[in-house]
Amino acid sequence: MTRHLAVMVVDDDEEDAMLLVYELERGGFDVRWVCVDTAEDMRDELERGGWELVLSDCAMPRFSGREALAELHASGLDLPFIVVSGAMREEDAVDALRAGAHDFIVKGRLARLLPAVERELREAQLRRRQRETEARLAETESCARSA
């Protein structure tokens, strides 16, 4: 069964982005994707909406993974953010996770990509359901107090 997935790839190398998309397609996803490499382009795409996942390189000439993560947080959207880097030191990976990235993948070890994406998509869905449940409970409590 094909699963649709909208992915924003933050990378300055479109061939690397296509490789990530190919891995997702091999895993059974029908991928709609865009590749951005500046904060402005990322903001525009986040505002346009419809994205379910962000895969970001760590170091690019005009933009960084940390800046991309900050843009995502500033948007208020709760999307899985996975750092995918070819030259990431362990300290950088830990810093990315502390800053709010959901996982990191080394480009040379893309076998971890699909399981990480599937896990993070499930986790994001659970967070959405929890927020919806909390909102319904708050609404019910508010109505009960008003009655």
N, C-alpha and C positions, 0 to 999 in steps of 0.2 A: 504494500500500500504506500503510495507516494504522499509525503507530508510536505505541505507548502511552508516555506520559511523565508522571511524578509531579513536580509543581513546587510548591515553597514560595515564595510571593511575600511579601516583607517590605515592606509599604507601609501607610501610614495612609489611603490613598484606594482604596477597593475598585473604583471605576471605572477608575482607572489599572491596577489589577491585572487587571481584566477585559480591558482593551485589550491587555495583554501576552499573556494567554491566547488572545485572538482572533488575534493575530499568529502564535502557535504553531500554532493550529488551521488557519489559512490555509496554513501551511507543511506540513501533512500529519500533524500530531500529534493524537492523541486524548488530551486533557489532563485529568488528575485534579489538582486544585489546592486549595490553601488559602491564605488571606491572613492574615498575623499582623502585629501592630504593637507587640509588647512582647517583651522578653527572655524572660519567663516562658512566653508562648505559643510562642515559637520553641523553647525548650528542650523543652516538652511534645511538640511535633510531631517534633523530632529524636529524642526517646526513643521515640515511637510508631513511627518508622521508615518505610521504604519510599520515601523521597524520592530523586530522581535529580538534582535541580537546584534551586539557590536563586537567585532574582532579587530584588535588594534595592534599594530606594530609598536615597538617600544621607542625606537629612535629613528626620527626622520629629519631631513634638513630643515623643514619649515614648521614642524609640529611634533609633539611627543605624545607617547602613550599616556603620560601623566596629565598633560593638557587635555587630551581627548576625554579622559576619565572625568576631569573637572568640568568639561563642557556637558557631559552626560548628566552629572550631578546637578549642575546649574539648570538644566532643562526640567528637572523634577520627574523625569521618566524613570521607571524602574525596569531597566533592560539588563539582561546578562551582559557583562563586559569581560571578555577574555583577551588577555594579552598574548599575542603570538609573535615571537621574536627569534631571529636567527643568532643573535649575539647578546643574550641576556645573562648577566651575572646573577648568582643566587641572591645577593643583597638587593638587586633591582627587583627581582621577582617578589621578594618579601615586602619591599617598599610598596610595590603595586598592590599587593593583597591588603596591606594595612590601609592603603588609600581607598580601598573599596572595590578593586578588581575582584572578579569572582574566581578566576583561575588564570594560569599561564601555561602556555604550550611552547616548546622549542620547535622551530620550523623543521628541524631535522627529524623530529619525532612526532609526526602528524597522526600516528596511530592513536594518540590520546585525544585528538580533536573531537571526534564524533562522540565518544562517551562523555566528555566534558560538556559539549553543547547540549546533549540530551539531558544530562543531569541539571544543568543550569536553566534550561527551558522548563523542566518540571518544577524546580525551586521557584522560578518567577511566577509560574501559575499558582503554586501554593500561596505565595505572598499576596497575589491578587485576590485569591479567594478569601484569605484571612482579612484583608482590608475591607472587602465587600461584606463579610460577616460582621465585622466590627461596626461598619457603617449602619447596617440593618439593626444591630442591637442598640446602637446609640439613638437611631430614629425611633425605635420601639420604646425605649426608655423616655425619650423626650415626649412622645405622644402620651405615654402613661402618666407623666407628671402634669401634662396639660389637661388631662381629663378630670 
